[in-house]
Amino acid sequence: MIFATTLALMASLPFAQWRVTAGLLLGGALSLLNHHWLSRSTTAALSVVAHGTKPSIGLAQYVFRYAVLAGVVFAAYKLNVVSLTATIAGLCSFVAALFVEAFRELYFVIIHREEPT
């Protein structure tokens, strides 16, 4: 995701308006933050299953994550700092990362005849 965001930023710097570049940067940063929060909450949920303890993350914290993301995007858009379309494109940087990983696995399976892990 970092590579996809960096590539998009480098491509937009010479050609796009500064608001587009700022939107890509904000969207990419929020996408990374969301991924970090998601992995932490998944780890917490799976530890409940493995250890039988009470979950450390509640439903309110799960919903709060999306409220924070939406609030930051809304505030940046209302302050006319970012392009909303570019911000959404930056938030979708995980899709580019997903495709890169899928093609990498396909390469190893077809060319090197390895089993996917």
Secondary structure, 3 states (H helix, E strand, C coil): CHHHHHHHHHHHCCCCCHHHHHHHHHHHHHHHHHHHHHHHHHHHHHHHHHHCCCCCCCHHHHHHHHHHHHHHHHHHHHCCCCCHHHHHHHHCHHHHHHHHHHHHHHHHHHCCCCCCC
